[in-house]
Amino acid sequence: MSHSFRLTAAEVDSHQIPMMERAPFKTPAATFGSFPVTPGYQSVIEKENREGGQRVASISSPYPGPSHSVAMMTSSISSDEDMLDITTTGTTQERTSFDNESRSIASPAALGEITAEDIPGIGQYDDFQTIDWQRDLARDRMHHRYITKHKEESILSAVKAAHDAWSGWVCVLSVGVAVGAVASFIDIGTTWMTDLKYGICPEAFWFDREQCCWSSNQTSFSDNCSQWLTWPQLFGASDDSAGGYILSYIFYVLWAVSFGALAAVLVRMFAPYASGGGIPEIKTILSGFIIRGFLGKWTLLIKSIGIMLAVAAGLSLGKEGPMVHIAICLGNIFSYLFPKYGRNEAKKREILSAAAAAGVSVAFGAPIGGVLFSLEEVSVAKLFGAVFFCALIAAFIVRTINPYGNEHSVLFYVEYNKPWIFYELIPFTALGILGGLIGTLFIRANVWWSRYRKGSRLGQYPVLEVLGITLINGILAYPNPYTRMSSTRLIYLLFSQCGVANTDDLCDYNRNVTDSSSAVEFAETGPGVYRALWMLALALIFKCVITVFTIGIKVPAGLYIPSLCMGAIMGRIVGIGMEQLAYHNPHSWIFHGECSAGGEDCITPGLYAMVGAAAVLGGITRMTVALVVIMFELTGGVRYIVPLMAAVMASKWVGDAFGKDGIYDAHIVLNGYPFLDNKEEFGHTTLAADVMQPKASKPLTVLTQDTTSLEGVEMLLKETDHNGFPVVVSRESQFLVGFVLRRDLSLAVANAKRTMDGLRDDSLVLFTPNIPSPWHGSPPLKLRRILDLAPITVTDHTPMETVIDMFRKLGLRQVLVTHNGRLLGIITKKDVLRHMKQMDSEDPDAVNAN
């Protein structure tokens, strides 16, 4: 997008051409804030900031008529010093350098003493504010130029330059190693806690069932491993007796309730942000929003412990979504070891995007899928190599530790020998349609329940809610063996192909197998399969209902595994039906002679389970490319990409037909987070004048360039909470001169009152380049250096479609609206979101709802 650059009135009068040293491309901080809210899935109420703006693509002439064009690009910066007007220290305090002789902010003499370490970055944004992408990125470029310029001055400077060059790679390497180690710890701890519901290893209680049996002389084990004792066996009862069943039932429920209660208490007491999966908040944070504490060390610790407890409690949730949150917490913590990233919010998000890829990589054992997930769902990273490298390192660490106990380092490794038949695309597509319908129903039900929870008294008792759902889940899940076992084990069972060693009812076929190495014979189902189908049907209904109430409670909870579980159950049922259809009609034309009675099995029910799992997960999350890659990495089934693609696309089409938002976007809307989806189109014909605030009947709060007194500025700061103020030639003309940040203005006034002699309430605050001579009265306060001469502006006739594209692609938080150089109003990100909802016939106040 090209723009012309016009001279302001002050510059025309003083015959000053706005060269880059006069108008460096610095973007002010965003204008979003919030009222106090409680952590968790809470709405973000943003402050009404009608006086803010970003850097413009054009400076409009304050006078109507012909304009003077200047050939320049705003992306350039004249000098490092221009970007070093104000530096920050600590978390919220900022300091401004004053030159007492010239009475101006941050004189070049003072700036010459500032080092690269003094560059602003950390603490420049308050909680629930949006970051200023352009300003942060410009600061990073200036930081790099400063380091490069001085690298030959000394050995220390050369070391600093080298550190600046490779600090990003070292950071993502550290994040990848940490994510892999933490994920392995969580996997091992979750397995041990889950097995604790069924029994214990008396000789070494810290061993899970598999490790307990490995520690003995038994090289293989079954359900009757002698080293592992179930709770009935520990008390001298038989597992098959009525008393043993009741005892197992009681211990299962007690352990589940204990784990669930402990997770809820830890989250409520120490880290409220550790609840949920965290993906909606992560997408919002990576888009440029600040949520203090969401990526902190306490959230990391409690989320890591809480997800082990929640999964072990048998709740219908998974640890894969929270693993992304945990990985990004690690990325946030490690970024502070490297000031280039820790003190620059825009650059930090490149590390966070790489950490998100590592989280998916270790959660599923799918590094390529993790990279695509980061790029498709949450990423703002420009360094694709860093994202890939971080996912690679994390996967390598997991492979080294091997928490899954197999040589494949994936969650559900299966091997299918038979290729799929062309006609099977029909049932695969049907599974996609069913997955889209299930996903749509699930999203609507879960959002309805989440909204009810927030508006009712139930939301005031999160621990009791967790206890109630855990108790109900444990009581109803135990009688059904397919809901009693962990979700990951059930998914693996449903994905698996029936073999000689498989004794589950799902594999009760009328086969005569004498050789374990022989191919699986095409056979009719036995009575065990029919029992299993009824149990699976009940399990599907139970999983669908209980997951609606589980996702959103105040414990760490991901929805990937429950979604895969529901889809795998549905797919396995359909697969068994297709298998028997082929068995009873082997010579039908649709099978193309691939199937024959008594021959090798030509239909693989486990493949249908895999396709169904992808369909439901796609219907709930609306992921496409990343999901397909994750699925074939997850299972090792590379040859089945086409069936997976067909099901995922059908699922997305059906889901989009009933609602455009996936579960993450639906929760973003529910919580009122300021997130603009790049994939969402705006097809209306409204103009900027229709959306800008304030309306014609209300005045816009502004500063004048040479007639506002110090008392007037202090009164304006006291009576308003805007994050910035437009500066105009006069209140009568309203010709735009520039824009000043509230933070910079407050600091400048405070420091001037402390350092300047003779400054009084009636002293004028000047934003002009020169002081009129001769000057009479109290000394003025010159704030020209903190004035942004290039705020992002649009005219009142600019289509809103263009304005929305500017917000998305430039990362803007507000734009100023002008007409022939006169300031008319402002459009903030909140205004854009509210307008889009209004045009879509939704509730426009949802952006502000708590």
C-alpha positions in Angstrom: 0.0 0.0 0.0 1.6 3.3 -1.1 1.0 6.6 0.6 1.9 10.2 0.1 3.6 12.3 2.8 2.5 15.8 3.4 3.9 18.6 5.5 2.3 19.8 8.7 1.4 23.5 9.3 4.3 24.0 11.7 6.7 22.6 9.2 5.4 24.7 6.4 5.6 27.8 8.5 9.2 27.0 9.7 10.2 25.9 6.2 11.3 22.5 7.6 11.1 19.5 5.4 10.1 16.5 7.5 13.2 14.4 6.8 13.6 11.1 8.6 15.6 12.6 11.5 12.5 14.8 12.1 10.0 12.0 11.8 11.4 8.7 12.7 9.1 5.7 12.3 8.2 5.1 15.9 4.9 3.5 16.8 3.2 4.4 20.0 1.9 1.9 22.5 -1.5 0.5 22.0 -4.6 1.9 23.6 -6.1 -1.1 25.2 -6.5 -1.6 28.9 -9.0 -3.4 31.1 -11.0 -3.1 34.2 -10.0 -5.5 37.0 -11.0 -9.1 36.3 -10.4 -12.4 37.8 -8.0 -14.8 36.1 -9.1 -17.8 34.0 -11.8 -17.7 31.3 -12.7 -14.1 32.1 -13.6 -11.3 29.7 -11.2 -8.6 29.0 -12.9 -5.2 29.4 -11.0 -2.7 27.5 -10.8 0.9 28.5 -12.5 3.4 26.3 -9.6 5.0 24.6 -10.8 7.4 21.9 -7.6 9.4 21.7 -4.9 7.0 20.4 -3.2 6.3 17.2 -0.4 4.5 15.5 2.2 5.7 13.0 0.8 6.7 9.8 1.4 6.0 6.3 0.8 9.7 5.5 1.1 13.0 7.2 -1.8 15.1 5.9 -1.3 18.8 5.2 -3.2 20.9 7.8 -4.4 23.2 5.1 -6.8 22.3 2.3 -5.4 22.6 -1.2 -2.3 21.2 -3.0 0.1 19.2 -0.9 3.8 18.8 -1.1 5.0 15.2 -1.6 8.2 14.0 -0.1 9.7 10.8 -1.4 10.5 8.7 1.7 9.5 5.5 3.3 8.4 5.4 6.9 10.0 2.1 7.5 13.4 3.9 7.6 14.9 5.4 10.7 17.4 8.2 10.6 19.6 7.4 13.5 19.8 5.2 16.6 19.4 8.2 18.9 16.0 9.0 17.5 14.7 5.8 18.8 16.2 6.3 22.3 14.1 9.2 23.5 12.8 7.4 26.5 14.2 4.3 28.3 12.7 2.1 30.8 13.9 0.2 33.9 12.1 -2.3 36.1 8.6 -3.3 35.4 6.5 -0.2 35.3 8.8 2.7 35.9 10.2 4.6 33.0 12.8 7.4 32.9 13.3 10.4 30.6 16.5 12.2 30.0 16.4 15.9 30.1 18.9 18.5 28.9 18.5 21.3 31.4 20.2 23.8 29.1 17.8 23.3 26.1 14.8 22.2 28.3 13.9 19.5 25.8 13.4 15.8 26.2 16.4 13.5 25.7 18.8 15.8 24.0 21.5 14.3 21.7 24.1 15.0 24.4 22.3 12.9 26.9 21.4 10.3 24.3 25.1 9.8 23.5 25.5 8.3 27.0 22.8 5.7 26.5 24.0 2.1 25.8 22.2 -0.6 23.9 21.2 -2.2 27.2 19.1 0.9 28.0 16.8 0.3 25.1 13.2 0.2 26.2 11.5 -3.1 26.2 10.5 -4.7 29.4 7.7 -3.2 31.4 6.5 -0.8 28.8 3.0 -2.3 28.7 0.5 -2.7 31.4 -1.7 -5.7 31.9 -4.5 -6.3 29.4 -2.9 -3.9 26.8 -2.0 -4.6 23.3 1.6 -4.2 22.1 2.9 -1.8 19.5 4.3 -4.1 16.8 5.9 -1.4 14.6 7.6 0.4 17.5 9.0 -2.8 19.0 10.3 -4.1 15.7 11.8 -0.7 14.9 13.6 -0.8 18.3 15.0 -4.2 17.5 16.4 -2.9 14.2 17.9 0.1 15.9 19.3 -2.2 18.6 20.9 -4.4 15.9 22.4 -1.3 14.1 23.8 0.0 17.4 25.5 -3.3 18.2 26.9 -3.6 14.7 28.1 -0.1 14.7 30.2 -0.5 17.8 31.3 -4.1 17.5 34.8 -3.1 16.3 35.5 -0.8 19.2 36.5 -3.5 21.7 36.6 -7.2 22.3 33.6 -6.9 24.6 31.6 -5.1 21.9 32.5 -7.9 19.5 31.3 -10.5 22.0 28.1 -8.6 22.4 27.6 -8.5 18.7 28.2 -12.2 18.4 25.8 -12.9 21.2 23.2 -10.7 19.6 23.6 -12.7 16.4 23.2 -16.2 17.8 21.1 -15.5 20.9 17.8 -16.4 19.0 19.1 -19.9 18.2 20.5 -20.5 21.7 17.2 -19.4 23.1 15.1 -21.8 21.0 17.6 -24.6 21.7 17.2 -24.0 25.4 13.4 -23.9 25.1 13.4 -27.1 23.0 15.5 -29.0 25.6 13.4 -27.8 28.5 10.1 -28.6 26.7 11.2 -32.1 25.9 12.4 -32.7 29.5 9.2 -31.3 31.1 7.0 -33.2 28.7 8.7 -36.5 29.5 8.4 -35.9 33.2 4.7 -35.2 32.7 4.2 -38.3 30.7 5.9 -40.5 33.2 4.1 -38.9 36.2 0.7 -39.2 34.5 1.2 -42.9 33.7 2.1 -43.6 37.4 -0.8 -41.7 38.8 -3.2 -43.3 36.4 -2.1 -46.8 37.3 -2.4 -45.9 41.0 -6.2 -46.0 40.6 -6.0 -49.7 39.8 -3.2 -51.0 42.0 0.3 -50.6 43.2 3.8 -52.1 43.0 4.6 -53.1 46.6 8.3 -53.5 46.0 8.7 -50.0 44.5 5.6 -47.9 44.8 7.1 -45.2 42.5 6.9 -47.7 39.5 3.9 -47.7 37.3 2.5 -51.1 36.2 4.7 -51.5 33.2 7.9 -50.6 35.0 6.9 -52.8 37.9 6.6 -55.8 35.6 9.8 -55.0 33.8 11.7 -54.9 37.1 10.9 -58.5 37.7 12.3 -61.5 35.7 9.3 -61.4 33.4 10.3 -60.0 30.0 6.6 -59.7 29.0 3.6 -59.2 31.1 -0.2 -59.5 30.9 -3.0 -58.5 33.2 -1.8 -61.1 35.7 1.7 -59.6 36.2 2.8 -61.1 39.6 4.8 -58.0 40.7 1.8 -55.7 40.3 -1.0 -56.0 42.8 -4.5 -54.6 42.3 -6.2 -53.1 45.3 -8.4 -56.1 45.9 -5.4 -58.4 45.7 -3.6 -56.1 48.2 -6.4 -56.7 50.7 -6.7 -60.4 50.0 -9.7 -60.4 47.7 -10.0 -61.8 44.2 -10.5 -59.5 41.2 -13.3 -61.7 39.9 -15.3 -61.7 43.1 -18.1 -59.3 43.9 -16.2 -58.0 46.8 -13.1 -57.4 44.7 -15.2 -55.6 42.1 -16.7 -53.3 44.7 -13.3 -52.7 46.3 -11.8 -51.8 42.9 -14.8 -49.5 42.2 -14.3 -47.7 45.5 -10.6 -47.2 45.1 -11.1 -46.0 41.5 -13.6 -43.3 42.5 -11.6 -42.3 45.6 -8.4 -41.8 43.8 -10.1 -40.0 41.0 -11.9 -37.5 43.3 -8.6 -37.0 45.3 -6.6 -36.2 42.2 -9.3 -33.9 40.8 -9.8 -32.0 44.1 -6.0 -31.6 44.5 -5.7 -30.2 41.0 -8.6 -27.7 41.5 -7.2 -26.5 44.9 -3.7 -26.0 43.4 -5.1 -24.0 40.5 -7.4 -21.9 42.6 -4.8 -21.1 45.3 -1.6 -20.6 43.3 -2.2 -20.1 39.6 -5.8 -19.4 38.3 -4.4 -19.0 34.8 -3.4 -22.7 34.8 -7.0 -23.8 34.2 -8.2 -24.9 30.8 -6.2 -25.7 27.8 -4.9 -22.1 27.2 -5.0 -22.2 23.4 -7.6 -19.3 23.1 -5.5 -17.1 25.4 -2.3 -18.1 23.6 -3.7 -17.1 20.2 -4.7 -13.8 21.7 -1.3 -13.2 23.3 0.6 -14.1 20.1 -1.6 -11.6 18.2 -0.1 -8.9 20.5 -2.1 -8.8 23.7 -0.6 -8.7 27.2 -1.9 -11.0 29.9 0.5 -10.7 32.9 0.9 -14.0 34.8 -0.5 -16.2 32.1 3.0 -17.3 31.1 4.6 -17.0 34.5 6.6 -19.5 36.5 3.7 -20.3 38.9 1.4 -21.0 36.0 4.1 -23.3 34.5 4.6 -25.2 37.8 0.9 -25.6 38.7 -0.1 -26.4 35.1 2.5 -29.2 34.9 1.4 -30.8 38.2 -2.3 -30.1 37.6 -2.4 -31.7 34.2 -0.9 -34.9 35.6 -3.6 -34.9 38.4 -6.5 -34.1 36.1 -5.6 -36.8 33.5 -5.0 -39.3 36.3 -8.4 -38.5 37.7 -10.0 -40.1 34.6 -11.7 -36.9 33.5 -12.5 -36.5 29.8 -9.6 -34.3 29.0 -6.1 -34.5 27.6 -2.7 -33.1 28.3 -1.8 -32.2 24.7 -3.4 -28.8 24.7 -2.0 -27.8 28.1 1.4 -29.0 26.8 1.4 -26.1 24.3 0.7 -23.7 27.2 3.5 -25.2 29.3 5.9 -25.0 26.3 5.0 -21.3 25.8 5.5 -20.6 29.5 9.0 -22.1 29.2 9.6 -20.0 26.1 8.5 -16.9 28.0 10.8 -17.6 30.9 13.9 -18.4 28.8 13.4 -15.3 26.7 14.2 -13.2 29.7 17.7 -14.6 29.6 18.2 -12.9 26.3 17.4 -9.2 26.5 16.9 -9.0 22.7 13.7 -11.0 23.2 12.9 -10.6 26.9 12.7 -6.8 26.7 10.9 -6.6 23.3 7.4 -8.0 23.2 7.2 -8.3 19.5 10.5 -10.3 19.2 9.5 -12.4 22.2 6.5 -13.7 20.3 8.9 -15.3 17.8 10.2 -17.4 20.6 6.7 -18.1 21.9 5.7 -19.3 18.4 8.6 -21.7 18.3 7.7 -22.9 21.8 4.2 -23.6 20.6 5.5 -25.9 17.9 7.7 -27.7 20.4 4.6 -28.2 22.6 2.7 -30.0 19.9 5.8 -31.9 18.9 6.3 -33.4 22.4 2.6 -33.9 23.0 2.0 -36.1 20.0 5.5 -37.0 19.0 4.8 -35.1 15.8 7.5 -32.4 15.1 6.4 -31.6 11.6 2.8 -31.4 12.7 3.9 -29.1 15.5 5.6 -26.7 13.1 2.5 -26.6 10.9 0.2 -26.1 14.0 2.3 -23.1 15.0 2.2 -21.6 11.5 -1.5 -22.4 10.9 -3.1 -21.7 14.3 -1.0 -19.4 16.5 2.2 -18.3 14.8 3.5 -14.8 14.2 7.1 -16.0 13.7 9.0 -14.8 10.7 11.8 -17.3 11.4 10.5 -20.6 10.1 13.8 -22.2 10.7 13.7 -21.3 14.4 10.2 -22.9 14.8 11.4 -26.0 13.0 14.6 -26.2 15.1 12.8 -25.9 18.4 10.3 -28.6 17.5 13.2 -30.9 16.4 15.1 -30.4 19.6 12.1 -31.1 21.7 11.3 -34.3 19.8 14.9 -35.4 20.1 14.8 -35.0 23.9 11.6 -36.9 24.1 13.0 -39.7 21.9 16.1 -39.9 24.2 14.1 -40.2 27.4 11.4 -42.3 25.7 8.4 -41.9 28.0 6.2 -43.9 25.7 8.2 -47.0 26.1 8.6 -47.8 22.4 11.1 -47.2 19.7 8.8 -45.0 17.6 8.4 -41.9 19.9 4.8 -41.4 18.9 1.7 -41.7 21.0 -0.3 -44.3 18.9 2.0 -46.2 16.6 0.1 -48.7 14.5 0.9 -50.6 11.3 -1.7 -51.4 8.7 -0.7 -53.8 6.0 -3.6 -53.5 3.5 -4.0 -50.4 1.3 -7.4 -48.7 1.2 -9.9 -49.3 -1.6 -11.2 -46.5 -3.7 -14.8 -47.0 -2.8 -13.8 -46.5 0.9 -13.6 -42.8 0.2 -17.4 -42.8 0.5 -17.5 -44.0 4.2 -14.4 -41.9 4.9 -16.2 -38.8 3.7 -19.3 -39.8 5.6 -17.2 -40.0 8.7 -16.0 -36.5 7.9 -19.6 -35.3 7.7 -20.5 -36.9 11.0 -17.4 -35.4 12.6 -18.4 -32.0 11.4 -21.9 -32.4 12.9 -20.5 -33.7 16.2 -18.0 -30.9 16.3 -20.7 -28.3 15.7 -23.0 -29.7 18.4 -20.1 -29.9 20.8 -19.0 -26.3 20.3 -22.5 -25.0 20.8 -23.2 -27.1 23.8 -19.8 -26.3 25.5 -20.1 -22.5 24.8 -23.6 -22.5 26.1 -22.5 -24.3 29.3 -19.5 -22.0 29.7 -21.6 -18.9 29.4 -24.1 -20.3 31.9 -21.2 -21.1 34.3 -19.9 -17.5 34.1 -23.4 -16.0 34.7 -24.6 -18.3 37.5 -23.5 -19.0 41.0 -21.8 -22.2 39.8 -18.9 -20.1 38.6 -18.3 -18.9 42.2 -17.6 -22.5 43.4 -15.0 -23.9 41.0 -13.6 -26.5 43.3 -17.0 -27.9 44.1 -17.8 -28.1 40.4 -14.6 -30.0 39.8 -15.4 -32.4 42.7 -19.0 -32.9 41.3 -17.9 -33.6 37.8 -15.0 -35.9 38.9 -17.4 -37.9 41.2 -20.0 -38.3 38.5 -17.4 -39.2 35.9 -15.8 -41.8 38.1 -19.1 -43.4 39.1 -20.4 -43.6 35.5 -17.1 -44.5 33.9 -16.1 -47.5 35.9 -18.8 -50.1 34.9 -17.9 -49.7 31.2 -14.4 -51.1 30.5 -14.0 -48.7 27.5 -14.6 -45.6 29.7 -12.8 -47.0 32.7 -9.5 -47.3 30.9 -7.5 -44.1 30.1 -8.5 -42.2 26.9 -5.0 -42.7 25.3 -5.2 -46.5 25.9 -8.7 -46.6 24.5 -7.6 -44.7 21.4 -4.6 -47.0 20.9 -6.9 -50.0 21.2 -9.4 -48.6 18.7 -6.6 -47.7 16.2 -4.9 -51.2 16.5 -5.4 -54.0 14.1 -6.7 -57.3 15.6 -4.1 -59.9 15.9 -3.5 -63.2 17.6 -2.3 -61.6 20.9 -5.3 -59.3 21.2 -7.9 -60.8 23.5 -10.3 -57.8 23.7 -13.9 -58.4 22.7 -13.3 -56.1 19.8 -11.2 -58.9 18.2 -13.6 -61.8 18.9 -13.8 -63.1 15.3 -14.6 -66.6 14.2 -11.0 -67.3 13.1 -8.8 -70.4 13.3 -5.4 -69.0 13.8 -2.5 -71.4 14.5 0.5 -69.3 13.4 1.0 -65.9 15.0 2.9 -64.7 11.9 0.1 -65.5 9.5 -2.1 -62.8 7.9 -5.3 -61.8 9.6 -8.1 -63.9 8.1 -11.3 -62.3 6.8 -13.9 -63.7 9.2 -17.3 -63.1 10.7 -17.7 -61.3 14.0 -18.3 -63.3 17.2 -20.5 -62.5 20.1 -17.7 -60.5 21.8 -17.7 -58.0 19.0 -21.4 -57.3 19.4 -20.9 -56.8 23.2 -18.0 -54.4 22.4 -20.1 -52.4 19.9 -22.9 -51.8 22.5 -20.3 -50.8 25.1 -18.6 -48.5 22.5 -21.9 -46.9 21.6 -22.6 -46.1 25.3 -19.0 -44.9 25.7 -19.5 -42.5 22.7 -22.6 -41.0 24.2 -21.0 -40.7 27.6 -17.8 -39.1 26.2 -19.8 -36.6 24.2 -21.9 -35.5 27.1 -19.3 -35.5 29.9 -16.7 -33.6 27.8 -19.1 -30.8 27.3 -19.2 -30.2 31.0 -15.5 -31.0 31.6 -13.8 -28.5 29.2 -13.8 -25.2 31.0 -13.7 -26.4 34.6 -10.9 -24.9 36.7 -8.3 -27.6 36.2 -5.8 -27.9 33.3 -7.8 -29.5 30.5 -7.1 -30.1 26.8 -9.7 -31.3 24.3 -7.4 -33.0 21.7 -7.6 -36.5 23.3 -11.3 -36.4 24.1 -12.0 -35.3 20.5 -9.8 -38.1 19.1 -11.5 -40.5 21.5 -15.0 -39.7 20.4 -14.0 -39.8 16.7 -12.1 -43.1 17.2 -15.1 -44.8 18.8 -17.4 -43.6 16.0 -14.9 -44.7 13.3 -14.3 -48.1 14.8 -18.1 -48.8 14.8 -18.4 -47.8 11.2 -15.3 -49.8 10.3 -16.6 -53.0 11.8 -19.9 -52.4 9.9 -18.0 -51.9 6.6 -15.9 -55.0 7.3 -18.9 -57.2 7.8 -20.6 -55.7 4.7 -17.5 -56.8 2.7 -17.5 -60.2 4.3 -21.1 -61.0 3.5 -20.9 -59.4 0.0 -17.3 -60.2 -1.2 -18.2 -60.3 -4.9 -20.0 -57.0 -5.0 -18.8 -54.6 -7.7 -17.9 -51.9 -5.2 -15.1 -54.1 -3.7 -13.5 -54.6 -7.1 -12.6 -58.1 -6.3 -10.3 -57.0 -3.4 -12.3 -59.0 -0.8 -12.9 -62.8 -0.8 -14.4 -65.0 1.8 -11.7 -67.0 3.7 -8.9 -64.7 2.3 -7.0 -61.9 3.9 -8.9 -59.2 5.6 -9.4 -56.4 3.1 -11.0 -53.8 5.4 -9.2 -52.3 8.4 -11.5 -51.1 11.1 -8.6 -49.4 12.9 -8.1 -47.2 9.8 -11.7 -46.0 10.2 -11.0 -45.2 13.8 -8.1 -43.1 12.8 -10.1 -41.3 10.1 -13.0 -40.8 12.5 -10.7 -39.3 15.1 -9.3 -36.8 12.6 -12.8 -35.9 11.5 -14.2 -35.1 15.0 -11.0 -33.2 16.0 -11.2 -31.3 12.7 -14.9 -30.5 13.3 -14.2 -29.1 16.8 -10.9 -27.2 16.1 -11.4 -26.5 12.3 -7.7 -27.4 11.7 -6.8 -28.8 8.3 -3.2 -29.2 7.1 -1.7 -29.4 10.6 -4.3 -31.9 11.7 -3.6 -34.3 8.8 0.1 -34.2 9.3 -0.3 -34.7 13.1 -2.5 -37.7 12.5 -0.1 -39.5 10.1 2.8 -38.7 12.4 0.8 -39.8 15.4 0.1 -43.2 14.0 2.9 -43.7 11.4 0.2 -44.2 8.7 1.7 -42.2 5.9 -0.1 -44.1 3.1 -3.5 -43.0 4.4 -3.1 -39.2 3.9 -5.8 -39.1 1.2 -8.5 -40.7 3.5 -7.5 -38.3 6.2 -7.6 -35.3 3.9 -11.0 -36.3 2.6 -12.5 -36.7 6.1 -10.9 -33.5 7.5 -12.1 -31.4 4.5 -15.7 -32.8 4.8 -15.6 -32.1 8.5 -14.5 -28.5 8.0 -17.1 -27.8 5.3 -19.9 -29.2 7.4 -18.8 -27.4 10.5 -18.4 -24.1 8.6 -21.9 -24.5 7.2 -23.3 -24.4 10.7 -20.9 -22.0 12.3 -17.7 -20.3 11.2 -15.8 -20.5 14.6 -13.9 -23.5 15.9 -13.8 -24.1 19.6 -10.8 -21.8 20.2 -12.3 -18.9 18.3 -15.6 -19.5 20.1 -14.0 -19.2 23.5 -12.1 -16.1 22.3 -15.4 -14.5 21.5 -17.0 -15.7 24.7 -14.2 -14.1 26.8 -14.1 -10.9 24.8 -10.5 -11.1 23.8 -9.4 -8.5 21.2 -8.4 -11.0 18.5 -8.7 -10.3 14.7 -8.7 -13.5 12.7 -6.7 -13.2 9.5 -8.8 -15.8 7.9 -12.1 -14.0 8.5 -13.4 -12.0 5.6 -15.3 -8.7 5.8 -17.8 -8.3 2.9 -19.7 -5.2 3.9 -19.5 -1.7 2.3 -19.3 0.5 5.4 -16.8 3.4 5.6 -14.5 4.6 8.3 -16.9 7.5 9.1 -19.5 4.9 10.1 -17.3 3.4 12.7 -15.1 6.2 14.1 -15.6 7.6 17.6 -16.7 10.0 18.8 -19.7 10.8 16.7 -20.2 14.2 15.3 -22.2 15.4 18.4 -19.3 14.7 20.8 -15.9 16.5 20.9 -12.6 14.7 20.6 -10.1 15.2 23.4 -7.0 16.8 21.9 -4.0 18.9 22.7 -3.0 22.0 20.8 0.5 22.5 19.5 1.2 25.8 21.2 -1.7 27.0 23.4 -2.2 24.3 26.0 -0.9 25.2 29.5 0.9 22.8 31.8 -2.2 22.9 34.2 -4.4 21.9 31.2 -2.2 19.0 30.4 -2.2 17.7 34.0 -5.9 18.1 34.2 -6.3 16.2 31.0 -4.1 13.4 32.3 -6.1 13.3 35.6 -9.6 13.3 34.1 -9.1 10.9 31.2 -7.6 7.4 30.9 -6.7 7.6 27.3 -3.4 6.1 26.3 -2.6 8.9 23.8 -3.7 12.3 22.6 -3.8 13.8 19.1 -2.1 17.1 18.8 -3.8 19.7 16.5 -2.9 23.2 15.3 -5.9 24.7 17.2 -9.2 23.6 18.6 -11.0 25.7 16.0 -9.1 24.3 12.9 -8.5 20.7 14.2 -5.7 20.3 11.7 -3.7 17.2 12.7 -0.1 17.8 13.7 0.8 14.5 15.4 0.1 12.2 18.3 1.7 11.9 21.8 1.6 8.9 24.1 0.1 9.3 27.5 3.0 7.5 29.0 5.6 9.8 27.4 3.6 12.9 28.2 3.2 11.9 31.9 6.9 11.2 32.2 7.9 14.4 30.5 5.7 16.5 32.7 6.9 14.8 35.9 10.6 15.1 35.0 10.2 18.7 33.9 8.6 19.7 37.1 11.4 18.1 39.0 14.3 19.4 36.9 13.2 22.7 35.4 13.4 26.0 37.3 10.6 28.6 36.9 8.0 26.1 35.5 4.5 27.2 36.6 1.0 26.0 36.0 0.5 28.6 33.3 3.6 27.6 31.4 2.8 26.6 27.9 3.5 23.1 26.6 4.9 23.4 23.1 5.0 20.8 20.4 6.4 23.2 17.8 10.0 23.0 16.6 10.9 26.6 17.7 10.0 29.0 20.5 8.6 32.3 19.3 11.1 35.1 19.9 11.1 37.2 22.0 9.3 35.1 24.6 7.5 36.7 27.5 6.2 34.9 30.6 7.2 31.7 32.4 9.5 29.3 30.5 7.6 26.9 28.2 8.0 23.1 28.2 9.1 21.8 24.9 7.9 18.3 24.1 8.5 18.3 20.4 10.8 15.2 20.7 8.1 13.0 22.1 5.6 14.0 19.5 4.8 11.3 16.8 4.7 13.3 13.6 3.4 10.3 11.6 0.3 8.7 13.2 -1.5 6.2 11.0 -4.4 8.0 9.5 -7.2 7.2 7.1 -9.8 9.4 5.5 -13.5 9.3 6.5 -14.3 7.7 3.1 -11.8 4.8 3.5 -13.7 1.5 3.2 -13.8 -0.5 6.4 -12.5 -3.5 4.5 -9.3 -1.6 3.9 -9.2 -0.4 7.5 -9.6 -3.9 8.8 -6.8 -5.2 6.6 -4.5 -2.5 8.0 -5.3 -3.6 11.5 -4.6 -7.2 10.7 -1.5 -6.8 8.5 0.2 -3.9 10.4 -0.8 -5.0 13.9 -2.5 -1.7 14.5 -4.4 -0.9 17.7 -6.0 2.4 16.4 -6.1 4.7 13.5 -7.0 8.4 13.3 -9.7 9.5 10.9 -9.2 12.8 9.0 -10.9 14.8 6.3 -8.8 17.2 4.3 -6.2 17.2 7.1 -8.8 17.9 9.8 -9.1 15.4 12.7 -12.5 13.8 12.9 -12.2 10.8 15.2 -10.5 7.6 15.9 -11.1 3.9 15.3 -9.7 1.4 17.8 -9.4 -2.3 17.6 -12.4 -2.6 19.9 -14.5 -0.5 17.5 -13.5 -2.8 14.6 -14.4 -5.9 16.5 -17.7 -4.5 17.6 -18.6 -3.3 14.1 -17.8 -6.7 12.6 -20.1 -8.3 15.2 -22.8 -5.8 14.5 -22.6 -6.4 10.8 -22.8 -10.1 11.4 -26.0 -9.6 13.5 -24.2 -10.7 16.7 -24.1 -8.9 20.0 -21.7 -6.0 19.6 -21.3 -5.6 23.3 -19.7 -9.1 23.5 -16.3 -7.4 23.0 -16.8 -5.7 26.4 -18.8 -8.3 28.2 -17.3 -9.7 31.4 
